Amino acid sequence: MVLAFGGAIEKTVGMRGNPDPQLAMLTTLSTEDLIPADHPIRKIRVVVDAVLAELDPVFESMYAAGGRRSVPPEALLKATVLMAMYSIRSERAFCERLNYDLLFKWFLDMRIDEPAFDATTFTKNRKRLLEAEVADEFFEAVVRIAKLRKYVSSEHFSVDGTLLKAWASHKSFKPKDGPPSDPPAGRNTEVGWHGEKRRNDTHESTTDPEARLYRKSNSAAATLCYSGHLLMENRSALIVDAELTFARQGLPVLWLEDGFLRSVGLGADLVQPLSWVIDGRGLHYDARRPSDLEHLLAHAELSPELCERAADHAGVVVEDHEVVVLDPLEHARQRADLDLEAGTARIRRGAAYTTSTGTALGPTKTSGAEGVHFLAPISVARLRRHLDEQAAERERSATPWPIHNYEGQELSMVFTTQAGGLVNRQAIVNDIGRAARKAKIDPEGIATHTGRRTVITALYANGNLDLGDVARHVGHSDTKTTAGYVRDLGQRPAETAKAAARLLDPTFKS
């Protein structure tokens, strides 16, 4: 429909709507309202803010009491985290994106209408931050939090290194002392460095004096760079240490491989090795180059005493590990089936009640019940307290605790009665009832399988796992059994799953 008024024509389009470029005079929105509640960066922000709060005394010592307000160092560190997460190599590009990216503004605690700071802010504050070693303090605080939450073990690590290209060009690599070398003839002689012999001991970069010229291989071009080294804890895949050194050539290379007597378990399961082969020539199975082992076998004179010692040592190693395999639970504080550092529990046997024998150890109810199960952090913490309380109870006991044997093995139980006996099913049911009443929940209908139903329902309703994944996690042989545990979630399965997660783990809120 077209209406004419005094020569002016106005178009009405009904349901289509009209584009309205007019800016709103007022808005009540904030960046907090625009970031999804389940966005993964929210959890990262919680950790980062906790670390920055811990570093507040360091920041106070870096700045004068008076003067014009500057960009907070917290914002600069947060910006550096975002640049690393989103692979933004340029500080100028980051500041340009900061003007329109609301996620970035929210992460840096900026208002929705607050302009981005200038890229030169990084340059002017970098020296101050480096001198105070803020980056090192920030990294160490993150690792410290991970250790406190038991995310870091102390048993299996990997070391790796890589070359980091310096922000310096070849034309900045000039002689250290004396007059500069004669430039080659021709146009643009200032950058005519081609053909000039340059070495790290005679030349250095004018823009980055600490960078070193390095050639990764004989066929690769030499570049100014550094060498970065990382130490990673393998169970949680966390970087726990980092070191930046000068890139150097001509260093000796050591080849590392599992020894011939590797271990009593798989490396994929992070079982510690029993021996290593460290070779300066090459690995023994590589036919392209010799190895120290081959040279030793071909040329070394092995005395009878050395051969006898080797035989005796091998026998001790095998014997010791036979003991570990046959008797995994040597005493109350050493439970091989319960690894609290790794957060795992291995189930290999169960307890059953019969009228003739009472409660006794035996095989698990089903084969699917066997295997390694992962424990939540709250469960690991509670188990640590339980084991301490159990040890104290054993020491206070006036009579020795009974010894539990199964197939010739002397076992130390994780859960016992107050007198050290086996716990029967009815006692567990009674404990569940008392816990329900304490939580002001009607104990009627609450049994040992209630927790299993809650976990299975929460896993399935989360949407990231199908029924087969859930079945394998809980040890069911088929999905039909698992489906019988899933409760009706109503019209809001996602919200129900999150509520179940909060009940299962109080640390969910962080």
N, C-alpha and C positions, 0 to 999 in steps of 0.2 A: 504494500500500500504506500502511495506517495501523496503527501499533503503539501499544498502550496500556501504560504502566508506571506503576502507582500513581496513576492518575488523570491523568497528564500524557500528552499526545498529541504525537507527533513524526511529521512527514510526510517520507517519502523519495520522491524523484521520478526516480531513475535517471539517464538521459541528460540530463534537463532541467537539472540543477544547481540549487543554491540560492544566492540572493543573500546575500553575506556582507559586512555593513557593518563588520565588525571591522577596525580599522586594523592594518597590519603594524607590528611593533615595530622592525624594522630593514629598511633597503633599501640596495642597492648601486647604484641607478640615479643617474645624474647628468644634467644638462640636455644635456651633450654627446652622450649616448647616444640622446636623443630627437629630435634635429634631423636630418632627412634629409641624407645626404651631398651630394646634388645641389641642395639648397635655394639659391636665388640670393642669399639674405642672407649666406651664408658668404663669398662673394667680396667683398661690401660690408664685412663685418667685417674681412677681411684688410687692406683699404685704410685703414679707420678706425683700426685698431690701429697701423698703420705711421705714420699721421699723429700720433696721440696720443703715441707713443713719441718722435717728433721734437719735440713740444711739452713734454716732461717738464721742461726747465729753466724754462720759463714757469710751470708749475704750482708748482715748488719756490719760486719767488720770491713767490708769492701767499699762502702760508700760513706761519704761525709754526712755529718748531721744536718748541715745547711746546704743551700744551693737550689737550683732549679730541678724539678722532678724529672727523672729519666724513665726510660722503658724498664720495667721490672726485670731483673735477671731471671726470675721464674718464667716469664714469657719467652725470653730468648732460649732458655733450655727446652721449654715445651715446643718451641718452633723447630729446634734442632731435632727433637724426637719425630715431629711430623715430617720433616724433610727426609729423614732416614726411612720412615714407614712408607712414604709415598714416592720414594726415589726422585726427589727434587734436588738436583745437583747445584742449582743456582739460587743464591739468596735473593737476588733481584726477582727471579721468577716466582719464588715463594711469596714475596711481599705483594707482587701483582695478584697472585691468586688469593691472598689474604683479604683483598678488597671485596671479593665476590663470593668466596667459599664460606658459608655460614658454619660448617662443621669445624673449620680451622678457627674461626672467631670464638666459637663455644669452647674449644679445647684450650685456648689462650685466655679465657675469662674476659673477653672483649664484648662491648655492647654491639647490638646489631647495626647501629649507625656510626660506630667508631671507625675512623679511617685507619688503614694499615700504617705501621711505622716505616720509615725509610730504610732501604737496604744497607745504607752506610752505618746504621745502628749496630749491626753485627761487627763491622770492622772496628768501630770505635770502642766496643766493649769486649772484643775477643781477648785482647791482651790482659785486661783486668780479670776475666774469667780464667784464663790460662794460668796466670800468676797465682791465683788462689786455688788452683787445682780443683775447680768446681766439677769438671767433667769426671775426674777420677772419684771424687766424693759421691757424685750422683750414681755412678756405676756400682761402687762398693755398697752403697745403701740398698740398691735394688737386689744385689746378691744376698745381702744380709737378711732382707725380708723373705727371700726365697728359702734361705736356710731355716729361719724361724718357723716357717710354715711347712717344713719337712719336705720341700720339693727337690732338695739337692742331697744326693748320697755322696759317699766318699770312697767308692769302690771301682768306678769304671769311667775313664776319661779318654778323650781324643784330643790330639793337638794337630792343628793345621795352620798353614800360612798362605798368604797371597800377596801379590804386588799391588800397591796402591799408587796410582799415577799422581805425581805432584802437579800443582797448578803453576807450572813453570815451563817455558818453551826452550827449545834448543839454543835459540839466539841469546838467551840470558846466561848460558854456560860459558864463562870467560876465564882467562888466566887469573890465578889468585894474586901473584906477585909480579912486579915488573911491568914494563910497558906492554900494552896489548900487541899481539902479533899483527903483522902487516895484512891488511884486508886484501882479498883478491880484487883484481881489476874488474871493471864493469859497472853496470847499473845497480843501484840499491846495495852498495857495498857494506852497509851496516849489518845486513842479515846474511852476508855471503860467508857462512861458516862451513859450507860443504867442502869436504876434502881436508879440513883442518883436523889434526890429531889432538884429541882431547881425552884426558884421564882424570879420574876422581882425585888423585893426589896432586895434580897441577892446576885443575880448573874447579870452579864452583859457580853456582847460579847466583846472579845478582838479586833475583827476586825471592828465591828460596834457598839460602846457603846450605841448609841441612839435607837437601835432596841429593841423591846419588844417581849417576848414570849406570844403567843396568840393562843387560841384554838377556832376555829370558831363554833364548836358544840361539844357536849359531846362525839360523836363518831369519831370526826376528830382528827388528830394528831396535837399537838402543834408545831408552827413554829415561827421563828423570823420574824417579819414583822412590817409594819407601817399601819396607817389608812389614806386613802386618801378621801377627801371630795370635791365634785364639785357642783357648782351652775350654772344651765343652764337656759338661757332665752328661753322659749318654742316656741315663734312665729318663730324665726329664727334658733332654735336648735343650739345656740352658747353657749359655755362655757365662762362665764364672770368672774368667780372667782374660785380659787382652794386653798385648805388648806391641809397641811400634818401634822398629829398629831401622838402622840404615840398611838399604839393599846392598848386598855384597856378593861378589863373584869369587869363584875359586875356593869355596868352602868345601870341606870333605862331606861326602854323602854316606849315610849309614842306612842300610836296607834292613827293615824290620819285618819279621814274620812269626807266626805261631811256631812253637817248638814241636818236636816229634811227639812228645807226650803232652798233648794239648791241655786237656782238662777232663773232668768227669761229667761235663755237660756241654751244651752247645753255646757257641759264641753268640748266636742270635738271641739266646736267653740271657746274655750278659753274665755268663758264668766266668769267673776269673781264670785266666790261663795258669798252667803250672810251669811253663817254660817259654822262653823267647829265643829266637835266632836273630842275632844282630851281626850283620855282615858288611864289611867295608868294600868288598869287591862286587858283590851281586848275590842274588838269591840262588840257592842251590838248584831249583827246578827250572831256572831260566837258562836255556842252552845257548843264548846269544852272548853270554859273558861268563868268565870264571867266577868262582866264589871262594871265600876264605875257608869254607868247610871242605870243598874239593881239594884245595891246596893243603889243608891240614891232613886230610886222609892220605894224600899222595906223598907228602914229604916229612911229616912230623914223626918223631920216634916216640911211641907210646910205651912207657915202661909197664912192667907187670903190676907194680904198685898202683899206678894210675888206673889201669884197667880194673883192678880189684876194687878200688875206691868207687869207680863209676858203677860197677855192678851192685855194690852195697848200697849206694845212694839210690839207685833205681828201685831196689827192693823196699827201702824205707818209704819212698814216695808212694808206691803201689799199696803197701800195707796200710799206711796212714789213711789213704783215701778209701780203702775197703772199709775201714772202721767208720768213716764219715757216711758212707753209703748204707751200711748195715745198721748203724745206730745214729740216726739223724738228730735225736733229742737226748744229748748226753746228760744234761742236768737242767734244773729249773730255769736258768737264765739263758740257755742255749737251745732254742727251738728252731730247727732247720725248716720246719713246715710253716713257720711264721716269720716273715722277713719284714720287720717294721721300717727298715731303711728304704726298701723298695716299695713298701705298701702293698704287699701281696700275702695271701694265705693259701697254702697248698692243702687240699683235702685228699686223703688217701684211705681213711678208715672211718668207721662210725661206731656208735654205741646203740645197743638194742636191749630190750628188756624181755626176759622169758621167766615163766614161773619156776623153772628148774634152776636156772643159773643166776637169776636177777639181772641187773644191768651189767653188761659185759661188752668189751671191745670186739669188733668184727668188721667185715667188709662194709662198704657203703651200700645204701639201699639200692641204688642204680649205678650203672657204669658212668652215666652222664654227670653224676655228682662229683666224680673225681676230676682233678685238674687244679689250675692256679686261678685264684680269684683276686681281683683288685679291690683294695679297701679305700674308702673315703678318708680324707685327712682327719675328720673328726673321729672316725673309728680308730685310726692309728694312735691319736692322742689319748683316747680313752683306754686302749689296750695297754699303752705304756704305764698309765696310772694303775691299771688292774694288776699288771705283773709285779709292780712295786708293792702294792697292797698284799698280793698273794705271798710274796717272799717274806714280808713282815709277819703275816699270819702263820707261815710255816715255822718261823723262828720262835714265835710265842707259844706254839703248840706244846702241851705237856707230853704228848705221846708222838712218836715218829709217824709221819704220814705213810700211808700204804704205798707199795711199789706196784705199778701197773705194767703188765707184760702183755705183749701181743706177738705171736709167732717168734718167740725167743728174743724179742727186743724189749728193753727196759725204756719206757716212755715217760716223759714229763708232760703232764696235761696242762693246757692253757686255762681251762675252766674246771673247777672242782667244787666239792662241798666244802664247808668250813673246816672239816676234818681231813680234807685231802682225798675224799672218795669220788667216785664217778657220779656225775649229775644225771638224774633220770628225767624223763620227759615231763612228768607231772610237776617237778620242781620248776622247770622252765615255764610251764603254763601258769603256775602260781606267781612267778616273777613278772610275767607279762600282765597279769591281772592287777598286781600291785602298782605297776608302772602306769597302767591305764587309769586307775583310780586317783593316783597322784596327779595326773594330767587332767583330771576332771572329765574323763571319758568313760562312758558306760562299758564295763568289761564284758558285758554279754555279747557273745559272738566274736570276740577278739581272741585269736589263737596264734600259733606259731606261723601259720601261712599268711596272716594278715599283712605282715611286712613285705612278704614276697609279692602279694597282690598289688600293694601300693607301688613298689619299685617297678614291676612289670607295666602297670598302667601308666606311670610317669614316663618311662622310657618310650613306650609305644605312642603316647599322646604327644610327645615332643615333636614328632614329625620327621626327624632326621634318620630314624631307624625303621626298617620294615620288620614284620613279625618274625622273619627268619633270623635277623640279627639279634633280636631280643631273646629268641629261643636259644641260640648258641651262647649268649652271655649268661643266661641263668641255668644252662645245662640240660635243657629239654631236648629229647630226641626228635620231636616233631612239633610243628607249629600249632597243631590242634590242641595239645596240652597247654601251650602258652596262651592261646586264645581264650581258654577257660578261666584264666586269671585276670583278664582285662575287664575292668569295671565300666559301667555306663558313665560316660563323662558329660552327658547332657549336651547343651548347645554350645559350650565354650571349652572345647578340649584343651586348647593351648593354655588358657588361664588356669584350668584345673591342673595341668602338668606342672606349671610354675609353682602353684600352691603346694603340690606334693613335694617338689624339690626343696622348698623352704622348710617343710616339716622334716625332710630327710637330713638336711645339712644346714645348720644355723649359719654357716659361713657363706651361704648362697647370696646374702645381701651385699657382700663385698665384691 
